[in-house]
Amino acid sequence: MSVGFRHEVSQGVLTIWNCNASQRNALTPEYYEGINSGLAQAASQSEIHAVVLAGEGGFFCSGGNLNALKKRRELSVAERRDKVEGLHGIIRAIRTCPKPVIAAVEGGAAGAGLSLAMACDLIVAGESAKFTLAYVKAGLTPDGGASHALMQAMPRATAARMALLGTPLDAARMYALGAVSELVPDSDVLSRSCDLARQLGQGPEQAIAQIKFLLKDAETSDFDDHLIAERNTLCDALGADEAAEGIRAFLEKRKPVFR
């Protein structure tokens, strides 16, 4: 398997594969490009309704390559910051993509791989998958929004154990905490992720994009400011064709057809 990425489009779902199986899909500049170009494609093409992130070889992503990080020590602080911004750029791109993004987590998500998964709208995890934030074991600190995501998703004490001790959480515990959307047999991770993506593809595209915006806005906005955002998006949605079809279908007791 070659190091890099590949895109697959099927039934309205774009799957972006991390193709670095020999290193448990550690992050590479090529994969960053694969995510950025794939998300741009999804945002611009109406025939793509949702995106799935997956890793070849049965492992989602092991995060940063320690050999690369060792070399990065020789760079200036400004150069190191530029390197980190490469990761932060794809985290922002996932969170701001108007189409839903699903992480298909087989095997595990470690370090920045955990950040990548937590940036997605939904996580489908295999029963044997583990989630690890072990930066501290290498004398490092988290990046990719991992500390923020964990504090949003779980009790402080649990997040602290993951960050301060590098304690892994298994997929069942992550699911119980609500940090994982669905827990499935290992062999079903990709198929269930794609099924979920196709289900989202039957929904109202514009409304889903605005819901993504509202969920992201709710993390940081003042409550009154968020109420204004909800008011504005709802009033816009009411005037759109999607709402006309959705309301009509509800009143006629039938399933709406948005596409």
Residue pairs with C-beta under 8 A, 6 or more apart in sequence:
1 19
1 20
1 21
1 22
1 56
1 57
2 19
3 19
3 20
3 22
3 28
3 30
4 19
4 20
4 28
4 30
4 31
4 34
5 16
5 17
5 18
5 19
5 30
5 31
5 33
5 34
5 35
5 38
6 16
6 17
6 19
6 34
7 14
7 15
7 16
7 17
7 34
7 37
7 38
7 41
8 14
8 15
8 17
9 15
9 48
10 194
11 194
11 198
11 201
12 47
12 48
12 49
12 50
12 197
12 198
12 201
13 48
13 49
13 50
13 51
13 52
13 194
13 197
13 198
13 201
14 38
14 41
14 42
14 48
14 50
14 51
14 52
15 51
15 52
15 53
15 54
15 190
15 194
16 34
16 35
16 38
16 39
16 51
16 52
16 53
16 54
17 34
17 54
17 55
17 56
18 25
18 27
18 31
18 34
18 53
18 54
18 55
18 56
18 60
18 61
19 25
19 31
19 56
20 26
20 28
20 31
20 56
21 55
21 56
21 57
21 58
21 59
22 57
23 62
23 65
24 55
24 57
24 59
24 61
24 62
24 107
24 108
24 110
25 31
25 55
25 56
25 57
25 59
25 60
25 61
25 62
25 113
26 61
26 62
26 63
26 64
26 65
27 61
27 63
27 64
27 65
27 87
27 112
27 113
27 116
28 65
29 86
32 86
32 87
32 89
32 90
35 53
35 90
35 93
35 94
36 89
36 90
36 93
38 51
39 51
39 93
39 94
39 97
39 99
39 101
41 48
42 48
42 50
42 51
42 97
42 99
43 97
43 98
43 99
46 205
48 99
49 99
49 197
49 198
49 200
49 201
49 205
49 259
50 99
50 100
50 101
50 102
50 196
50 197
50 198
50 200
50 201
51 97
51 99
51 100
51 101
51 102
51 197
52 101
52 102
52 103
52 104
52 190
52 193
52 194
52 197
53 60
53 94
53 101
53 102
53 103
53 104
53 116
53 117
53 120
54 60
54 104
54 106
54 190
54 193
55 61
55 104
55 106
55 107
58 106
58 107
58 186
59 106
59 107
59 108
60 103
60 104
60 105
60 106
60 107
60 108
60 109
60 113
60 116
60 117
60 129
61 109
61 110
61 112
61 113
61 116
61 117
62 108
62 110
62 111
62 113
63 110
63 111
63 112
63 113
63 114
63 115
64 87
64 111
64 112
66 138
69 138
69 140
72 79
72 80
72 83
75 83
84 143
87 112
87 115
87 143
87 144
88 143
88 144
88 145
90 116
91 115
91 116
91 119
91 144
91 145
94 101
94 116
94 119
94 120
95 119
95 216
96 216
97 212
98 205
98 208
98 209
98 212
99 205
99 208
99 209
100 121
100 122
100 197
100 200
100 208
100 212
101 119
101 120
101 121
101 122
102 120
102 121
102 122
102 123
102 124
102 193
102 196
102 197
103 109
103 116
103 117
103 120
103 122
103 123
103 124
103 193
104 124
104 189
104 190
104 193
105 117
105 123
105 124
105 125
105 126
105 129
105 131
105 171
105 180
105 189
106 126
106 129
106 186
106 189
106 190
107 126
107 128
107 129
107 130
108 129
108 130
108 131
108 132
108 168
109 116
109 117
109 129
109 130
109 131
109 132
110 130
110 131
110 132
110 133
110 134
111 132
111 133
111 134
111 135
111 142
111 146
112 143
112 144
112 146
114 131
114 132
114 133
114 144
114 146
115 142
115 143
115 144
115 145
115 146
115 149
116 144
117 123
117 131
118 145
118 146
118 149
118 150
118 153
118 179
119 144
119 145
119 149
121 212
121 215
122 181
122 182
122 196
123 174
123 179
123 180
123 181
123 182
124 180
124 181
124 182
124 184
124 189
124 192
124 193
124 196
125 171
125 174
125 175
125 180
125 182
125 183
125 184
125 189
126 171
126 184
126 185
126 186
126 187
126 188
126 189
127 171
127 172
127 183
127 184
127 185
127 186
128 170
128 171
128 186
129 170
129 171
129 186
129 189
130 168
130 169
130 170
130 171
131 162
131 168
131 169
131 170
131 171
131 174
131 179
132 162
132 166
132 168
132 169
133 142
133 146
133 150
133 162
133 163
133 166
134 166
134 168
135 141
135 142
135 143
135 163
135 166
136 163
136 164
136 165
136 166
137 166
142 163
146 163
147 159
147 163
150 158
150 159
150 162
150 163
150 179
151 159
152 219
153 159
153 177
153 178
153 179
154 177
154 178
154 179
155 177
158 169
158 177
161 167
162 168
162 169
169 177
171 180
171 183
172 183
174 180
175 182
175 183
182 192
182 196
184 192
200 208
201 259
202 258
202 259
203 258
204 242
204 243
204 245
204 246
204 256
204 258
205 242
205 258
205 259
206 237
206 240
206 242
207 237
207 240
207 242
207 243
210 233
210 236
210 237
213 229
213 233
214 226
214 229
214 230
214 233
217 226
217 229
218 226
221 229
237 243
242 258
245 256
245 257
245 258
246 256
246 258
248 256
249 255
249 256
249 257
250 256
